[in-house]
Amino acid sequence: MVTTYYPMSIPAYVATIMAPSFIFMALSIPVKRRNILQEIILSILWFAELSIPIYYAGQYPYLCLMSTSVWSWATGMKMGVWVFSMSMEERRQKPFVYTLLDWRKRTTSTPAPANAVDVKLQQQKQESPSRTSSSLTADYSKVSLWPWIVAIIKHELVFDAIEFVFTYFNPHRPIIVFSAFLSKIYQFLGNTERAMALAPAVPLTYSSIIISTLQSMIFCGYIQIQLQVTYDTFMITYAVIYKAVLPLLERWQLGKDSAKLNKKNVVQTKAILRRVRGIRQVKEFIEDTLGMPPLFNSPWTAKSLRDFWGRRWHTFYNDCFYRLGYQPIRWAVMLVCNVKPPRWLPALSVFVMSGLMHEYFLYAATGAQDYLGGKPMAACGLQFVFFVVQVCGISIGDRLCHRGFLGQVYTLFCMAVTCHLFVVPYLLTGYLEMQRFSFYRIAVNLYHGKSDIFASVF
């Protein structure tokens, strides 16, 4: 049995990854004016959060590194928005912990005033002191877990089916086809040695290219379903907290301290109301989250490429990309040139950030050796090119076919032409071999008597 040595234990590494964001959370308490020392410390923490996964790249299991790099990038962007984009007024209105949890536009109207719970408690206490504990929790909405449970089971089964189909048709086929394409490019450029190194052993056929393209499109769906399963898991967790935990906490809190409320003890009453108000803030956040639009809004039926990326593919990072990429470029062009920039320029900044994000994930999960020197080709840069090329596709689509059936066909065509750039780096770095929960994997591994029931079976 081979023993793997890590620089530190996996729990210690995860704690190290998460430490800068939690320290940032503690030190980002809003002040009346900008404090230079505070800004410097917060900037250092932002840099540390993004740098730690790069320093430990490739030194831990793929799943651990991929997950922690996603955490670091996500929290790092929120920290960046807080330090570089938010005004002091915005900071005072929403502490960093709520900013960290807020990833998409919410559909609720004007929020309730901060003292709404206090007012309700006082009114209920005056009307009937004995009903205070029970009546406060009566306005919780009915949340059913079954739709979320059914959804995650359905998505998990689709996830397994996609993985089975993809691997059945040779999971390395997209690498072979893309290598052959690069070989032709190097041959055209006169680099015969590199062209020979990338040339496939067996000449490609049109059927191989078509199957490879379909496989790559399916793999994009694989990534989509994986994100959806993760989203469903969080939604179930939120629903359980909302349905079982929060009402219990309120009843326990008020039941424990109801005598103190009735004695008109101002200090104790304020403390109780403050705790209940905190529970109510969590309640409102979960209500907003459970009522959000779906994570993926049928992206493969998009009527244009702009519609695909802007409104249908998952929008978790849209606000951060807008504030850290789109707005600065737009303001800089208007300041320097005194003209409104073309639509493609700010959009380019957003896709550049998206490309850097995916390259960051791959490098952190694999390390320099596999990322820069993989076989038969390096994985670095391909996903960055994929996202930058989307800007060209969007610009062309906006001019020629940006709606209706023609726009939908154009969107699928663009994805089919460019999908190898997105998929091949994942295959080169062993993404399919990453451990994950899977009904199919569990059944097969148990049947063969393997201890790692979540390991890949292909």
Secondary structure as a PSIPRED ss2 file (coil, helix, strand):
# PSIPRED VFORMAT (PSIPRED V4.0)

   1 M C   1.000  0.000  0.000
   2 V C   1.000  0.000  0.000
   3 T C   1.000  0.000  0.000
   4 T C   1.000  0.000  0.000
   5 Y C   1.000  0.000  0.000
   6 Y C   1.000  0.000  0.000
   7 P C   1.000  0.000  0.000
   8 M C   1.000  0.000  0.000
   9 S C   1.000  0.000  0.000
  10 I H   0.000  1.000  0.000
  11 P H   0.000  1.000  0.000
  12 A H   0.000  1.000  0.000
  13 Y H   0.000  1.000  0.000
  14 V H   0.000  1.000  0.000
  15 A H   0.000  1.000  0.000
  16 T H   0.000  1.000  0.000
  17 I H   0.000  1.000  0.000
  18 M H   0.000  1.000  0.000
  19 A H   0.000  1.000  0.000
  20 P H   0.000  1.000  0.000
  21 S H   0.000  1.000  0.000
  22 F H   0.000  1.000  0.000
  23 I H   0.000  1.000  0.000
  24 F H   0.000  1.000  0.000
  25 M H   0.000  1.000  0.000
  26 A H   0.000  1.000  0.000
  27 L H   0.000  1.000  0.000
  28 S C   1.000  0.000  0.000
  29 I C   1.000  0.000  0.000
  30 P C   1.000  0.000  0.000
  31 V C   1.000  0.000  0.000
  32 K C   1.000  0.000  0.000
  33 R C   1.000  0.000  0.000
  34 R C   1.000  0.000  0.000
  35 N C   1.000  0.000  0.000
  36 I H   0.000  1.000  0.000
  37 L H   0.000  1.000  0.000
  38 Q H   0.000  1.000  0.000
  39 E H   0.000  1.000  0.000
  40 I H   0.000  1.000  0.000
  41 I H   0.000  1.000  0.000
  42 L H   0.000  1.000  0.000
  43 S H   0.000  1.000  0.000
  44 I H   0.000  1.000  0.000
  45 L H   0.000  1.000  0.000
  46 W H   0.000  1.000  0.000
  47 F H   0.000  1.000  0.000
  48 A H   0.000  1.000  0.000
  49 E H   0.000  1.000  0.000
  50 L H   0.000  1.000  0.000
  51 S H   0.000  1.000  0.000
  52 I H   0.000  1.000  0.000
  53 P H   0.000  1.000  0.000
  54 I H   0.000  1.000  0.000
  55 Y H   0.000  1.000  0.000
  56 Y C   1.000  0.000  0.000
  57 A C   1.000  0.000  0.000
  58 G C   1.000  0.000  0.000
  59 Q C   1.000  0.000  0.000
  60 Y C   1.000  0.000  0.000
  61 P C   1.000  0.000  0.000
  62 Y H   0.000  1.000  0.000
  63 L H   0.000  1.000  0.000
  64 C H   0.000  1.000  0.000
  65 L H   0.000  1.000  0.000
  66 M H   0.000  1.000  0.000
  67 S H   0.000  1.000  0.000
  68 T H   0.000  1.000  0.000
  69 S H   0.000  1.000  0.000
  70 V H   0.000  1.000  0.000
  71 W H   0.000  1.000  0.000
  72 S H   0.000  1.000  0.000
  73 W H   0.000  1.000  0.000
  74 A H   0.000  1.000  0.000
  75 T H   0.000  1.000  0.000
  76 G H   0.000  1.000  0.000
  77 M H   0.000  1.000  0.000
  78 K H   0.000  1.000  0.000
  79 M H   0.000  1.000  0.000
  80 G H   0.000  1.000  0.000
  81 V H   0.000  1.000  0.000
  82 W H   0.000  1.000  0.000
  83 V H   0.000  1.000  0.000
  84 F H   0.000  1.000  0.000
  85 S C   1.000  0.000  0.000
  86 M C   1.000  0.000  0.000
  87 S C   1.000  0.000  0.000
  88 M H   0.000  1.000  0.000
  89 E H   0.000  1.000  0.000
  90 E H   0.000  1.000  0.000
  91 R H   0.000  1.000  0.000
  92 R H   0.000  1.000  0.000
  93 Q H   0.000  1.000  0.000
  94 K C   1.000  0.000  0.000
  95 P C   1.000  0.000  0.000
  96 F H   0.000  1.000  0.000
  97 V H   0.000  1.000  0.000
  98 Y H   0.000  1.000  0.000
  99 T H   0.000  1.000  0.000
 100 L H   0.000  1.000  0.000
 101 L H   0.000  1.000  0.000
 102 D C   1.000  0.000  0.000
 103 W C   1.000  0.000  0.000
 104 R C   1.000  0.000  0.000
 105 K C   1.000  0.000  0.000
 106 R C   1.000  0.000  0.000
 107 T C   1.000  0.000  0.000
 108 T C   1.000  0.000  0.000
 109 S C   1.000  0.000  0.000
 110 T C   1.000  0.000  0.000
 111 P C   1.000  0.000  0.000
 112 A C   1.000  0.000  0.000
 113 P C   1.000  0.000  0.000
 114 A C   1.000  0.000  0.000
 115 N C   1.000  0.000  0.000
 116 A H   0.000  1.000  0.000
 117 V H   0.000  1.000  0.000
 118 D H   0.000  1.000  0.000
 119 V H   0.000  1.000  0.000
 120 K H   0.000  1.000  0.000
 121 L H   0.000  1.000  0.000
 122 Q H   0.000  1.000  0.000
 123 Q H   0.000  1.000  0.000
 124 Q H   0.000  1.000  0.000
 125 K H   0.000  1.000  0.000
 126 Q H   0.000  1.000  0.000
 127 E H   0.000  1.000  0.000
 128 S C   1.000  0.000  0.000
 129 P H   0.000  1.000  0.000
 130 S H   0.000  1.000  0.000
 131 R H   0.000  1.000  0.000
 132 T H   0.000  1.000  0.000
 133 S H   0.000  1.000  0.000
 134 S H   0.000  1.000  0.000
 135 S H   0.000  1.000  0.000
 136 L H   0.000  1.000  0.000
 137 T H   0.000  1.000  0.000
 138 A H   0.000  1.000  0.000
 139 D H   0.000  1.000  0.000
 140 Y C   1.000  0.000  0.000
 141 S C   1.000  0.000  0.000
 142 K C   1.000  0.000  0.000
 143 V C   1.000  0.000  0.000
 144 S C   1.000  0.000  0.000
 145 L C   1.000  0.000  0.000
 146 W H   0.000  1.000  0.000
 147 P H   0.000  1.000  0.000
 148 W H   0.000  1.000  0.000
 149 I H   0.000  1.000  0.000
 150 V H   0.000  1.000  0.000
 151 A H   0.000  1.000  0.000
 152 I H   0.000  1.000  0.000
 153 I H   0.000  1.000  0.000
 154 K H   0.000  1.000  0.000
 155 H H   0.000  1.000  0.000
 156 E H   0.000  1.000  0.000
 157 L H   0.000  1.000  0.000
 158 V H   0.000  1.000  0.000
 159 F H   0.000  1.000  0.000
 160 D H   0.000  1.000  0.000
 161 A H   0.000  1.000  0.000
 162 I H   0.000  1.000  0.000
 163 E H   0.000  1.000  0.000
 164 F H   0.000  1.000  0.000
 165 V H   0.000  1.000  0.000
 166 F H   0.000  1.000  0.000
 167 T H   0.000  1.000  0.000
 168 Y H   0.000  1.000  0.000
 169 F C   1.000  0.000  0.000
 170 N C   1.000  0.000  0.000
 171 P C   1.000  0.000  0.000
 172 H C   1.000  0.000  0.000
 173 R H   0.000  1.000  0.000
 174 P H   0.000  1.000  0.000
 175 I H   0.000  1.000  0.000
 176 I H   0.000  1.000  0.000
 177 V H   0.000  1.000  0.000
 178 F H   0.000  1.000  0.000
 179 S H   0.000  1.000  0.000
 180 A H   0.000  1.000  0.000
 181 F H   0.000  1.000  0.000
 182 L H   0.000  1.000  0.000
 183 S H   0.000  1.000  0.000
 184 K H   0.000  1.000  0.000
 185 I H   0.000  1.000  0.000
 186 Y H   0.000  1.000  0.000
 187 Q H   0.000  1.000  0.000
 188 F H   0.000  1.000  0.000
 189 L H   0.000  1.000  0.000
 190 G C   1.000  0.000  0.000
 191 N C   1.000  0.000  0.000
 192 T H   0.000  1.000  0.000
 193 E H   0.000  1.000  0.000
 194 R H   0.000  1.000  0.000
 195 A H   0.000  1.000  0.000
 196 M H   0.000  1.000  0.000
 197 A H   0.000  1.000  0.000
 198 L H   0.000  1.000  0.000
 199 A C   1.000  0.000  0.000
 200 P C   1.000  0.000  0.000
 201 A C   1.000  0.000  0.000
 202 V C   1.000  0.000  0.000
 203 P C   1.000  0.000  0.000
 204 L C   1.000  0.000  0.000
 205 T C   1.000  0.000  0.000
 206 Y H   0.000  1.000  0.000
 207 S H   0.000  1.000  0.000
 208 S H   0.000  1.000  0.000
 209 I H   0.000  1.000  0.000
 210 I H   0.000  1.000  0.000
 211 I H   0.000  1.000  0.000
 212 S H   0.000  1.000  0.000
 213 T H   0.000  1.000  0.000
 214 L H   0.000  1.000  0.000
 215 Q H   0.000  1.000  0.000
 216 S H   0.000  1.000  0.000
 217 M H   0.000  1.000  0.000
 218 I H   0.000  1.000  0.000
 219 F H   0.000  1.000  0.000
 220 C H   0.000  1.000  0.000
 221 G H   0.000  1.000  0.000
 222 Y H   0.000  1.000  0.000
 223 I H   0.000  1.000  0.000
 224 Q H   0.000  1.000  0.000
 225 I H   0.000  1.000  0.000
 226 Q H   0.000  1.000  0.000
 227 L H   0.000  1.000  0.000
 228 Q H   0.000  1.000  0.000
 229 V H   0.000  1.000  0.000
 230 T H   0.000  1.000  0.000
 231 Y H   0.000  1.000  0.000
 232 D H   0.000  1.000  0.000
 233 T H   0.000  1.000  0.000
 234 F H   0.000  1.000  0.000
 235 M H   0.000  1.000  0.000
 236 I H   0.000  1.000  0.000
 237 T H   0.000  1.000  0.000
 238 Y H   0.000  1.000  0.000
 239 A H   0.000  1.000  0.000
 240 V H   0.000  1.000  0.000
 241 I H   0.000  1.000  0.000
 242 Y H   0.000  1.000  0.000
 243 K H   0.000  1.000  0.000
 244 A H   0.000  1.000  0.000
 245 V H   0.000  1.000  0.000
 246 L H   0.000  1.000  0.000
 247 P H   0.000  1.000  0.000
 248 L H   0.000  1.000  0.000
 249 L H   0.000  1.000  0.000
 250 E H   0.000  1.000  0.000
 251 R H   0.000  1.000  0.000
 252 W H   0.000  1.000  0.000
 253 Q H   0.000  1.000  0.000
 254 L H   0.000  1.000  0.000
 255 G H   0.000  1.000  0.000
 256 K H   0.000  1.000  0.000
 257 D H   0.000  1.000  0.000
 258 S H   0.000  1.000  0.000
 259 A H   0.000  1.000  0.000
 260 K H   0.000  1.000  0.000
 261 L H   0.000  1.000  0.000
 262 N H   0.000  1.000  0.000
 263 K C   1.000  0.000  0.000
 264 K C   1.000  0.000  0.000
 265 N C   1.000  0.000  0.000
 266 V H   0.000  1.000  0.000
 267 V H   0.000  1.000  0.000
 268 Q H   0.000  1.000  0.000
 269 T H   0.000  1.000  0.000
 270 K H   0.000  1.000  0.000
 271 A H   0.000  1.000  0.000
 272 I H   0.000  1.000  0.000
 273 L H   0.000  1.000  0.000
 274 R H   0.000  1.000  0.000
 275 R H   0.000  1.000  0.000
 276 V H   0.000  1.000  0.000
 277 R H   0.000  1.000  0.000
 278 G H   0.000  1.000  0.000
 279 I H   0.000  1.000  0.000
 280 R H   0.000  1.000  0.000
 281 Q H   0.000  1.000  0.000
 282 V H   0.000  1.000  0.000
 283 K H   0.000  1.000  0.000
 284 E H   0.000  1.000  0.000
 285 F H   0.000  1.000  0.000
 286 I H   0.000  1.000  0.000
 287 E H   0.000  1.000  0.000
 288 D H   0.000  1.000  0.000
 289 T H   0.000  1.000  0.000
 290 L H   0.000  1.000  0.000
 291 G C   1.000  0.000  0.000
 292 M C   1.000  0.000  0.000
 293 P C   1.000  0.000  0.000
 294 P C   1.000  0.000  0.000
 295 L C   1.000  0.000  0.000
 296 F C   1.000  0.000  0.000
 297 N C   1.000  0.000  0.000
 298 S C   1.000  0.000  0.000
 299 P H   0.000  1.000  0.000
 300 W H   0.000  1.000  0.000
 301 T H   0.000  1.000  0.000
 302 A C   1.000  0.000  0.000
 303 K C   1.000  0.000  0.000
 304 S C   1.000  0.000  0.000
 305 L H   0.000  1.000  0.000
 306 R H   0.000  1.000  0.000
 307 D H   0.000  1.000  0.000
 308 F H   0.000  1.000  0.000
 309 W H   0.000  1.000  0.000
 310 G H   0.000  1.000  0.000
 311 R H   0.000  1.000  0.000
 312 R H   0.000  1.000  0.000
 313 W C   1.000  0.000  0.000
 314 H C   1.000  0.000  0.000
 315 T C   1.000  0.000  0.000
 316 F C   1.000  0.000  0.000
 317 Y C   1.000  0.000  0.000
 318 N H   0.000  1.000  0.000
 319 D H   0.000  1.000  0.000
 320 C H   0.000  1.000  0.000
 321 F H   0.000  1.000  0.000
 322 Y H   0.000  1.000  0.000
 323 R H   0.000  1.000  0.000
 324 L H   0.000  1.000  0.000
 325 G H   0.000  1.000  0.000
 326 Y H   0.000  1.000  0.000
 327 Q H   0.000  1.000  0.000
 328 P H   0.000  1.000  0.000
 329 I H   0.000  1.000  0.000
 330 R H   0.000  1.000  0.000
 331 W H   0.000  1.000  0.000
 332 A H   0.000  1.000  0.000
 333 V H   0.000  1.000  0.000
 334 M H   0.000  1.000  0.000
 335 L H   0.000  1.000  0.000
 336 V H   0.000  1.000  0.000
 337 C H   0.000  1.000  0.000
 338 N C   1.000  0.000  0.000
 339 V C   1.000  0.000  0.000
 340 K C   1.000  0.000  0.000
 341 P C   1.000  0.000  0.000
 342 P C   1.000  0.000  0.000
 343 R C   1.000  0.000  0.000
 344 W H   0.000  1.000  0.000
 345 L H   0.000  1.000  0.000
 346 P H   0.000  1.000  0.000
 347 A H   0.000  1.000  0.000
 348 L H   0.000  1.000  0.000
 349 S H   0.000  1.000  0.000
 350 V H   0.000  1.000  0.000
 351 F H   0.000  1.000  0.000
 352 V H   0.000  1.000  0.000
 353 M H   0.000  1.000  0.000
 354 S H   0.000  1.000  0.000
 355 G H   0.000  1.000  0.000
 356 L H   0.000  1.000  0.000
 357 M H   0.000  1.000  0.000
 358 H H   0.000  1.000  0.000
 359 E H   0.000  1.000  0.000
 360 Y H   0.000  1.000  0.000
 361 F H   0.000  1.000  0.000
 362 L H   0.000  1.000  0.000
 363 Y H   0.000  1.000  0.000
 364 A H   0.000  1.000  0.000
 365 A H   0.000  1.000  0.000
 366 T H   0.000  1.000  0.000
 367 G C   1.000  0.000  0.000
 368 A H   0.000  1.000  0.000
 369 Q H   0.000  1.000  0.000
 370 D H   0.000  1.000  0.000
 371 Y H   0.000  1.000  0.000
 372 L H   0.000  1.000  0.000
 373 G H   0.000  1.000  0.000
 374 G C   1.000  0.000  0.000
 375 K C   1.000  0.000  0.000
 376 P C   1.000  0.000  0.000
 377 M C   1.000  0.000  0.000
 378 A C   1.000  0.000  0.000
 379 A C   1.000  0.000  0.000
 380 C C   1.000  0.000  0.000
 381 G C   1.000  0.000  0.000
 382 L H   0.000  1.000  0.000
 383 Q H   0.000  1.000  0.000
 384 F H   0.000  1.000  0.000
 385 V H   0.000  1.000  0.000
 386 F H   0.000  1.000  0.000
 387 F H   0.000  1.000  0.000
 388 V H   0.000  1.000  0.000
 389 V H   0.000  1.000  0.000
 390 Q H   0.000  1.000  0.000
 391 V H   0.000  1.000  0.000
 392 C H   0.000  1.000  0.000
 393 G H   0.000  1.000  0.000
 394 I H   0.000  1.000  0.000
 395 S H   0.000  1.000  0.000
 396 I H   0.000  1.000  0.000
 397 G H   0.000  1.000  0.000
 398 D H   0.000  1.000  0.000
 399 R H   0.000  1.000  0.000
 400 L H   0.000  1.000  0.000
 401 C C   1.000  0.000  0.000
 402 H C   1.000  0.000  0.000
 403 R C   1.000  0.000  0.000
 404 G H   0.000  1.000  0.000
 405 F H   0.000  1.000  0.000
 406 L H   0.000  1.000  0.000
 407 G H   0.000  1.000  0.000
 408 Q H   0.000  1.000  0.000
 409 V H   0.000  1.000  0.000
 410 Y H   0.000  1.000  0.000
 411 T H   0.000  1.000  0.000
 412 L H   0.000  1.000  0.000
 413 F H   0.000  1.000  0.000
 414 C H   0.000  1.000  0.000
 415 M H   0.000  1.000  0.000
 416 A H   0.000  1.000  0.000
 417 V H   0.000  1.000  0.000
 418 T H   0.000  1.000  0.000
 419 C H   0.000  1.000  0.000
 420 H H   0.000  1.000  0.000
 421 L H   0.000  1.000  0.000
 422 F H   0.000  1.000  0.000
 423 V H   0.000  1.000  0.000
 424 V H   0.000  1.000  0.000
 425 P H   0.000  1.000  0.000
 426 Y H   0.000  1.000  0.000
 427 L H   0.000  1.000  0.000
 428 L H   0.000  1.000  0.000
 429 T C   1.000  0.000  0.000
 430 G C   1.000  0.000  0.000
 431 Y H   0.000  1.000  0.000
 432 L H   0.000  1.000  0.000
 433 E H   0.000  1.000  0.000
 434 M C   1.000  0.000  0.000
 435 Q C   1.000  0.000  0.000
 436 R C   1.000  0.000  0.000
 437 F C   1.000  0.000  0.000
 438 S C   1.000  0.000  0.000
 439 F H   0.000  1.000  0.000
 440 Y H   0.000  1.000  0.000
 441 R H   0.000  1.000  0.000
 442 I H   0.000  1.000  0.000
 443 A H   0.000  1.000  0.000
 444 V H   0.000  1.000  0.000
 445 N H   0.000  1.000  0.000
 446 L H   0.000  1.000  0.000
 447 Y H   0.000  1.000  0.000
 448 H C   1.000  0.000  0.000
 449 G C   1.000  0.000  0.000
 450 K C   1.000  0.000  0.000
 451 S C   1.000  0.000  0.000
 452 D C   1.000  0.000  0.000
 453 I C   1.000  0.000  0.000
 454 F C   1.000  0.000  0.000
 455 A C   1.000  0.000  0.000
 456 S C   1.000  0.000  0.000
 457 V C   1.000  0.000  0.000
 458 F C   1.000  0.000  0.000
